[in-house]
């Protein structure tokens, strides 16, 4: 039964990973499996059978969630771009209270404003040339492979850190649409170097991130908040077209309520 629950939670994390602004790490916190995931990766060989079983259950669910919903999400983005982008913005705002609460409830010295600014500036810089990045990623040759591998490492950090959306990181890098299409069309030459980068980044950064969250939670969470608020510039699609204003506003409200409701348990625990 526990394995089935982990599998279902993995599906939820996989779906969350596809949505820009929705962090797989935050969803893991909401579902109560984040600490177990971090520990299973960072201390994998201490009890590799148990950790492998747990990670396998969650990973299989995550892959199934991504495979089943990527086509649906891609179609919705094509047909209703403004409505979907406003929904994403609502989701982003809905996840802010729990992260801010975590930052303020820690005992770190200082207010963390500098880290917040650094996070926002980094995200804005990353999203400044999305067209050039997309061209490089979809070309052939060793440069494309190297770039996708490095992008995978960056995405891995986003997947591990609660509050940073791996799909937003794809969006910021100009890779969201092409990656979603690559999943739907099973574009192996594109997906393999990206997946290898994600794997390498996860192994290399998990223990470091675990220590940062333990020793400097306020600074780390303020950095995350900077990442998230900086992401709004890239996600914002502009003023909706005539006839989509009301639907876009409703979508934003629904996105906010959905994530805020899902994170209420974390808000209570930090109170």
VEXDO-631102 format. One record per residue (C-alpha): residue in three letters; residue number from 0; x, y, z. Coordinates in Angstrom, 3 decimals, decimal comma, padded with zeros to 6 digits, always signed. Last residue first. Example, Ala and Ser with C-alpha at 12.3 -4.5 7.8 and 13.67 -1.06 7.14 Angstrom:
NODE;aa;i;xx;yy;zz
NODE;Ser;1;+013,670;-001,060;+007,140
NODE;Ala;0;+012,300;-004,500;+007,800
***
This chain:
NODE;aa;i;xx;yy;zz
NODE;Unk;270;+003,143;+028,869;+012,250
NODE;Unk;269;+005,485;+026,765;+010,106
NODE;Unk;268;+003,365;+023,614;+010,433
NODE;Unk;267;+000,215;+025,563;+009,597
NODE;Unk;266;+001,734;+026,963;+006,397
NODE;Unk;265;+002,934;+023,490;+005,396
NODE;Unk;264;-000,584;+022,096;+005,794
NODE;Unk;263;-001,992;+025,018;+003,790
NODE;Unk;262;+000,199;+024,129;+000,790
NODE;Unk;261;-002,513;+022,355;-001,232
NODE;Unk;260;-004,988;+025,170;-000,590
NODE;Unk;259;-002,497;+027,825;-001,702
NODE;Unk;258;-001,703;+025,761;-004,790
NODE;Unk;257;-005,330;+025,429;-005,885
NODE;Unk;256;-006,412;+028,898;-004,763
NODE;Unk;255;-003,681;+030,612;-006,802
NODE;Unk;254;-004,286;+028,549;-009,939
NODE;Unk;253;-008,054;+029,095;-009,693
NODE;Unk;252;-007,581;+032,854;-009,323
NODE;Unk;251;-005,240;+032,979;-012,331
NODE;Unk;250;-007,697;+030,929;-014,414
NODE;Unk;249;-010,562;+033,256;-013,438
NODE;Unk;248;-008,507;+036,273;-014,549
NODE;Unk;247;-007,617;+034,573;-017,845
NODE;Unk;246;-011,232;+033,577;-018,502
NODE;Unk;245;-012,424;+037,145;-017,885
NODE;Unk;244;-009,816;+038,663;-020,202
NODE;Unk;243;-010,130;+036,039;-022,947
NODE;Unk;242;-012,796;+037,737;-025,096
NODE;Unk;241;-010,456;+040,410;-026,402
NODE;Unk;240;-006,868;+039,196;-026,201
NODE;Unk;239;-005,159;+039,011;-022,852
NODE;Unk;238;-002,754;+041,810;-021,841
NODE;Unk;237;+000,826;+040,511;-021,802
NODE;Unk;236;+002,067;+036,925;-021,637
NODE;Unk;235;+003,512;+037,083;-018,079
NODE;Unk;234;+005,649;+033,913;-017,672
NODE;Unk;233;+008,980;+035,587;-018,427
NODE;Unk;232;+008,490;+038,546;-016,098
NODE;Unk;231;+006,906;+036,261;-013,488
NODE;Unk;230;+010,110;+034,237;-013,241
NODE;Unk;229;+011,828;+036,991;-011,265
NODE;Unk;228;+009,247;+036,443;-008,532
NODE;Unk;227;+010,162;+032,745;-008,377
NODE;Unk;226;+013,931;+033,057;-008,481
NODE;Unk;225;+013,881;+035,815;-005,869
NODE;Unk;224;+011,711;+033,633;-003,644
NODE;Unk;223;+014,268;+030,837;-004,024
NODE;Unk;222;+017,074;+033,168;-002,953
NODE;Unk;221;+014,944;+034,133;+000,058
NODE;Unk;220;+014,534;+030,408;+000,775
NODE;Unk;219;+018,284;+029,833;+000,733
NODE;Unk;218;+019,081;+032,864;+002,883
NODE;Unk;217;+016,464;+031,874;+005,439
NODE;Unk;216;+017,398;+028,177;+005,473
NODE;Unk;215;+021,143;+028,657;+006,044
NODE;Unk;214;+022,389;+025,575;+007,918
NODE;Unk;213;+019,730;+022,942;+007,144
NODE;Unk;212;+018,626;+024,244;+003,750
NODE;Unk;211;+022,256;+024,757;+002,768
NODE;Unk;210;+023,183;+021,244;+003,937
NODE;Unk;209;+020,424;+019,615;+001,856
NODE;Unk;208;+021,418;+021,750;-001,128
NODE;Unk;207;+024,990;+020,493;-000,918
NODE;Unk;206;+023,862;+016,886;-000,476
NODE;Unk;205;+021,593;+017,062;-003,519
NODE;Unk;204;+024,008;+018,927;-005,820
NODE;Unk;203;+026,195;+016,344;-007,539
NODE;Unk;202;+023,775;+013,417;-007,738
NODE;Unk;201;+020,891;+015,576;-008,963
NODE;Unk;200;+023,074;+017,457;-011,439
NODE;Unk;199;+024,398;+014,239;-012,946
NODE;Unk;198;+020,883;+012,820;-013,372
NODE;Unk;197;+019,486;+016,066;-014,803
NODE;Unk;196;+022,455;+016,339;-017,180
NODE;Unk;195;+021,916;+012,751;-018,330
NODE;Unk;194;+018,234;+013,534;-018,936
NODE;Unk;193;+019,081;+016,561;-021,106
NODE;Unk;192;+021,703;+014,564;-023,023
NODE;Unk;191;+019,103;+011,794;-023,638
NODE;Unk;190;+016,040;+013,975;-024,386
NODE;Unk;189;+017,229;+015,734;-027,546
NODE;Unk;188;+018,644;+012,722;-029,388
NODE;Unk;187;+015,626;+010,674;-028,108
NODE;Unk;186;+012,830;+012,858;-029,526
NODE;Unk;185;+009,903;+010,922;-028,060
NODE;Unk;184;+007,322;+012,970;-030,007
NODE;Unk;183;+005,383;+014,039;-026,883
NODE;Unk;182;+008,526;+014,341;-024,758
NODE;Unk;181;+010,345;+016,306;-027,475
NODE;Unk;180;+007,327;+018,614;-027,856
NODE;Unk;179;+007,412;+019,439;-024,153
NODE;Unk;178;+011,169;+019,960;-024,449
NODE;Unk;177;+010,742;+022,289;-027,446
NODE;Unk;176;+008,067;+024,343;-025,692
NODE;Unk;175;+010,016;+024,697;-022,423
NODE;Unk;174;+013,519;+025,256;-023,794
NODE;Unk;173;+013,870;+029,044;-023,823
NODE;Unk;172;+016,146;+028,970;-020,778
NODE;Unk;171;+013,532;+030,771;-018,695
NODE;Unk;170;+010,865;+028,327;-019,850
NODE;Unk;169;+013,070;+025,334;-019,043
NODE;Unk;168;+013,724;+026,882;-015,630
NODE;Unk;167;+009,976;+027,332;-015,381
NODE;Unk;166;+009,567;+023,611;-016,011
NODE;Unk;165;+012,041;+022,824;-013,239
NODE;Unk;164;+010,063;+025,067;-010,923
NODE;Unk;163;+011,994;+026,594;-008,049
NODE;Unk;162;+010,006;+026,628;-004,807
NODE;Unk;161;+011,531;+023,551;-003,231
NODE;Unk;160;+015,080;+023,017;-004,464
NODE;Unk;159;+015,641;+019,572;-005,945
NODE;Unk;158;+013,893;+020,071;-009,289
NODE;Unk;157;+015,480;+023,496;-009,788
NODE;Unk;156;+018,942;+022,056;-009,113
NODE;Unk;155;+018,194;+019,304;-011,615
NODE;Unk;154;+017,095;+021,902;-014,189
NODE;Unk;153;+020,515;+023,547;-014,030
NODE;Unk;152;+022,211;+020,164;-014,513
NODE;Unk;151;+019,913;+019,392;-017,455
NODE;Unk;150;+020,775;+022,736;-019,048
NODE;Unk;149;+024,445;+021,746;-018,833
NODE;Unk;148;+023,673;+018,461;-020,650
NODE;Unk;147;+021,530;+020,294;-023,216
NODE;Unk;146;+024,383;+022,734;-023,892
NODE;Unk;145;+026,940;+019,945;-024,281
NODE;Unk;144;+024,688;+018,049;-026,712
NODE;Unk;143;+023,967;+021,193;-028,753
NODE;Unk;142;+027,654;+022,047;-028,929
NODE;Unk;141;+028,476;+018,468;-030,033
NODE;Unk;140;+026,321;+018,600;-033,128
NODE;Unk;139;+022,736;+019,119;-034,217
NODE;Unk;138;+020,550;+022,160;-033,672
NODE;Unk;137;+017,493;+022,217;-031,425
NODE;Unk;136;+019,322;+023,400;-028,304
NODE;Unk;135;+021,291;+026,129;-030,089
NODE;Unk;134;+018,204;+027,600;-031,754
NODE;Unk;133;+016,271;+027,522;-028,485
NODE;Unk;132;+019,080;+029,369;-026,704
NODE;Unk;131;+019,182;+032,108;-029,331
NODE;Unk;130;+015,425;+032,615;-029,000
NODE;Unk;129;+015,481;+032,664;-025,174
NODE;Unk;128;+017,936;+035,579;-024,867
NODE;Unk;127;+017,079;+037,466;-021,641
NODE;Unk;126;+015,611;+034,537;-019,711
NODE;Unk;125;+018,813;+033,612;-017,869
NODE;Unk;124;+019,495;+037,236;-016,939
NODE;Unk;123;+016,014;+037,640;-015,451
NODE;Unk;122;+016,475;+034,447;-013,449
NODE;Unk;121;+019,846;+035,561;-012,095
NODE;Unk;120;+018,531;+039,033;-011,216
NODE;Unk;119;+015,625;+037,617;-009,194
NODE;Unk;118;+017,854;+035,246;-007,236
NODE;Unk;117;+020,442;+037,943;-006,525
NODE;Unk;116;+017,715;+040,310;-005,285
NODE;Unk;115;+016,322;+037,700;-002,871
NODE;Unk;114;+019,823;+036,851;-001,682
NODE;Unk;113;+020,465;+040,520;-000,896
NODE;Unk;112;+017,129;+040,765;+000,937
NODE;Unk;111;+018,055;+037,868;+003,255
NODE;Unk;110;+016,929;+039,675;+006,391
NODE;Unk;109;+019,992;+039,096;+008,540
NODE;Unk;108;+020,807;+036,295;+010,964
NODE;Unk;107;+019,306;+032,888;+010,296
NODE;Unk;106;+016,827;+031,564;+012,858
NODE;Unk;105;+014,219;+030,288;+010,399
NODE;Unk;104;+010,524;+031,180;+010,575
NODE;Unk;103;+010,869;+034,077;+008,114
NODE;Unk;102;+012,214;+031,948;+005,273
NODE;Unk;101;+009,693;+029,147;+005,816
NODE;Unk;100;+006,831;+031,626;+005,916
NODE;Unk;99;+008,044;+033,207;+002,675
NODE;Unk;98;+008,093;+029,764;+001,065
NODE;Unk;97;+004,590;+028,893;+002,290
NODE;Unk;96;+003,187;+032,270;+001,188
NODE;Unk;95;+004,760;+032,223;-002,316
NODE;Unk;94;+003,184;+029,048;-003,723
NODE;Unk;93;-000,136;+030,658;-004,637
NODE;Unk;92;+001,628;+033,492;-006,447
NODE;Unk;91;+003,295;+030,998;-008,790
NODE;Unk;90;+000,058;+029,067;-009,345
NODE;Unk;89;-001,761;+032,264;-010,217
NODE;Unk;88;+000,965;+033,083;-012,714
NODE;Unk;87;+000,638;+029,617;-014,258
NODE;Unk;86;-003,123;+030,130;-014,640
NODE;Unk;85;-002,389;+033,468;-016,301
NODE;Unk;84;-000,097;+031,642;-018,740
NODE;Unk;83;-002,800;+029,033;-019,429
NODE;Unk;82;-005,522;+031,593;-020,122
NODE;Unk;81;-003,248;+033,661;-022,336
NODE;Unk;80;-001,988;+030,699;-024,394
NODE;Unk;79;-005,395;+029,026;-024,937
NODE;Unk;78;-005,145;+026,794;-028,017
NODE;Unk;77;-001,361;+026,274;-028,134
NODE;Unk;76;-000,888;+026,160;-024,378
NODE;Unk;75;-003,841;+023,770;-024,015
NODE;Unk;74;-002,389;+021,422;-026,633
NODE;Unk;73;+001,007;+021,359;-024,908
NODE;Unk;72;-000,657;+020,657;-021,560
NODE;Unk;71;-002,649;+017,716;-022,911
NODE;Unk;70;+000,417;+016,291;-024,654
NODE;Unk;69;+002,531;+016,580;-021,493
NODE;Unk;68;-000,179;+015,069;-019,268
NODE;Unk;67;+000,222;+011,317;-019,733
NODE;Unk;66;+003,996;+011,216;-020,190
NODE;Unk;65;+004,697;+013,613;-017,310
NODE;Unk;64;+002,446;+011,770;-014,884
NODE;Unk;63;+003,862;+008,399;-015,954
NODE;Unk;62;+007,429;+009,634;-015,483
NODE;Unk;61;+006,608;+010,985;-012,032
NODE;Unk;60;+004,885;+007,774;-010,961
NODE;Unk;59;+007,868;+005,734;-012,089
NODE;Unk;58;+010,188;+008,145;-010,253
NODE;Unk;57;+008,235;+007,945;-006,974
NODE;Unk;56;+008,244;+004,148;-006,876
NODE;Unk;55;+011,844;+003,916;-008,112
NODE;Unk;54;+013,063;+006,409;-005,495
NODE;Unk;53;+011,481;+004,339;-002,724
NODE;Unk;52;+012,772;+001,013;-004,031
NODE;Unk;51;+016,253;+002,418;-004,688
NODE;Unk;50;+016,406;+003,900;-001,191
NODE;Unk;49;+015,454;+000,609;+000,466
NODE;Unk;48;+017,902;-001,402;-001,616
NODE;Unk;47;+020,681;+001,205;-001,388
NODE;Unk;46;+020,785;+001,420;+002,382
NODE;Unk;45;+023,862;+003,520;+003,130
NODE;Unk;44;+024,513;+003,696;-000,615
NODE;Unk;43;+021,800;+006,283;-001,311
NODE;Unk;42;+022,686;+008,738;+001,445
NODE;Unk;41;+022,190;+011,982;-000,535
NODE;Unk;40;+019,561;+010,477;-002,853
NODE;Unk;39;+017,364;+008,784;-000,230
NODE;Unk;38;+017,805;+011,744;+002,137
NODE;Unk;37;+016,573;+014,260;-000,434
NODE;Unk;36;+013,609;+012,081;-001,369
NODE;Unk;35;+012,684;+011,375;+002,255
NODE;Unk;34;+012,807;+015,076;+003,106
NODE;Unk;33;+010,541;+015,886;+000,155
NODE;Unk;32;+007,939;+013,142;+000,725
NODE;Unk;31;+005,223;+014,971;+002,683
NODE;Unk;30;+002,790;+015,680;-000,169
NODE;Unk;29;+003,127;+019,462;+000,247
NODE;Unk;28;+006,908;+019,157;+000,475
NODE;Unk;27;+006,990;+017,027;-002,686
NODE;Unk;26;+004,794;+019,612;-004,424
NODE;Unk;25;+007,321;+022,248;-003,396
NODE;Unk;24;+010,140;+020,176;-004,865
NODE;Unk;23;+008,218;+019,586;-008,083
NODE;Unk;22;+007,898;+023,348;-008,257
NODE;Unk;21;+004,937;+024,933;-009,997
NODE;Unk;20;+006,033;+028,092;-011,778
NODE;Unk;19;+005,956;+026,534;-015,229
NODE;Unk;18;+003,759;+023,400;-015,134
NODE;Unk;17;+005,423;+020,162;-016,236
NODE;Unk;16;+007,021;+019,515;-012,841
NODE;Unk;15;+003,605;+019,643;-011,183
NODE;Unk;14;+002,432;+016,728;-013,341
NODE;Unk;13;+005,472;+014,693;-012,339
NODE;Unk;12;+005,029;+015,562;-008,642
NODE;Unk;11;+001,388;+014,435;-008,767
NODE;Unk;10;+002,376;+011,185;-010,493
NODE;Unk;9;+005,090;+010,642;-007,864
NODE;Unk;8;+002,476;+011,006;-005,135
NODE;Unk;7;+000,535;+008,211;-006,817
NODE;Unk;6;+003,643;+005,989;-006,870
NODE;Unk;5;+004,458;+006,781;-003,232
NODE;Unk;4;+000,876;+005,826;-002,310
NODE;Unk;3;+001,179;+002,580;-004,294
NODE;Unk;2;+004,433;+001,726;-002,518
NODE;Unk;1;+002,834;+002,410;+000,858
NODE;Unk;0;+000,000;+000,000;+000,000
***
